[in-house]
Amino acid sequence: MELEIKNFAKPDETADLDGGRLDLLTAGHVTVGRATYPPGWVWSERVGARTNRRSCEVEHVVLVLSGRAVISMDDGREVTIGPGDLCAVPPGHDFEVLGDEPYASLHFHGVEEYGEASE
């Protein structure tokens, strides 16, 4: 492996999430994504509506950097997440940004599939 330094100021790839954004960086054998969404952004109303899906079927492991959001599972469970929360989110969920602050998180798992699923 070679020494690599990368920065989200110049992502390797960017996926448009209909008002949100997913920036991807790959270093070594690891791809990390930084997702950013404005206040009020809802997965089912943006990506889901465009792709004819009711819920996100991608598994994620994310670290919340800023903002708050609610994850609504297909089985009825709901959790609110915020800065510093490390979350393992199984397939079958919706996602909504809460409040007036933009949301940002780092994605450590599922990032490749999420970018493809948004297309």
C-alpha positions in Angstrom: 0.0 0.0 0.0 1.2 3.5 -0.8 0.8 6.6 1.4 -2.2 8.5 0.3 -3.7 11.8 1.5 -7.1 12.8 0.3 -9.6 15.4 1.3 -13.3 15.8 0.9 -12.6 19.3 -0.6 -11.7 17.2 -3.7 -13.8 14.0 -3.6 -13.0 11.1 -5.9 -16.7 10.9 -6.8 -19.9 12.7 -6.0 -23.5 11.4 -6.2 -26.4 13.8 -6.4 -29.1 12.8 -3.9 -31.8 15.2 -5.1 -30.9 18.1 -2.8 -28.4 16.0 -0.8 -24.9 15.0 -1.7 -22.7 12.0 -1.2 -18.9 12.6 -1.6 -16.7 9.5 -1.9 -13.0 9.1 -1.1 -11.0 5.9 -1.5 -7.6 5.5 0.2 -5.9 2.1 0.2 -8.7 -0.5 0.2 -11.3 1.6 2.0 -14.0 3.9 0.6 -15.6 6.5 2.9 -18.5 8.7 2.0 -19.6 12.0 3.4 -23.3 12.5 3.1 -24.8 16.0 3.5 -28.5 16.9 3.5 -30.3 20.2 4.1 -33.0 20.7 6.8 -36.2 18.8 6.0 -34.6 16.4 3.5 -36.5 13.0 3.5 -35.1 10.0 1.8 -38.5 8.6 0.7 -39.5 12.0 -0.8 -36.3 12.5 -2.7 -34.4 9.4 -3.6 -37.2 6.9 -3.0 -39.7 8.9 -5.1 -37.2 9.1 -8.0 -36.3 5.4 -7.8 -39.9 4.1 -7.0 -38.9 2.7 -3.6 -40.6 3.1 -0.3 -37.5 2.5 1.8 -33.7 2.4 1.5 -32.6 -1.2 1.2 -28.9 -0.4 1.7 -27.2 -1.3 5.0 -25.2 1.6 6.5 -22.6 2.2 9.2 -22.4 5.9 9.8 -20.9 8.4 12.2 -23.0 11.6 12.6 -20.9 14.8 12.3 -23.6 17.4 12.6 -27.3 17.9 12.6 -30.1 15.5 13.8 -32.2 13.0 11.9 -34.8 10.4 12.5 -34.4 6.9 11.1 -37.8 5.1 10.6 -37.6 1.3 10.2 -40.1 -0.6 8.1 -41.1 -2.5 11.3 -42.2 0.8 13.0 -39.2 1.5 15.1 -37.9 5.1 15.1 -34.7 6.5 16.5 -33.3 10.0 16.5 -29.5 10.4 15.9 -27.2 13.3 16.3 -23.5 14.4 16.5 -21.2 11.7 17.7 -23.6 8.8 17.2 -22.2 5.7 15.5 -25.1 3.9 13.9 -25.5 0.5 12.2 -28.7 0.8 10.1 -30.1 -2.3 8.5 -32.0 -2.3 5.2 -35.6 -1.2 5.2 -35.6 2.3 6.5 -36.5 5.9 5.8 -34.5 8.9 6.9 -35.5 12.5 7.7 -33.4 15.5 8.7 -34.8 17.3 11.7 -34.7 21.0 12.7 -33.0 23.9 11.0 -29.4 22.6 10.9 -28.0 20.7 7.9 -27.0 17.1 8.5 -23.6 15.5 7.8 -22.3 12.0 8.4 -19.4 9.8 7.4 -20.4 6.4 5.9 -18.1 3.5 6.5 -20.2 0.6 5.1 -22.7 0.5 2.3 -21.4 3.7 0.7 -20.8 2.1 -2.8 -24.3 0.6 -2.9 -25.9 3.8 -1.6 -24.4 5.9 -4.4 -25.5 3.4 -7.0 -29.0 3.1 -5.5 -29.6 6.8 -5.9 -29.1 6.7 -9.6 
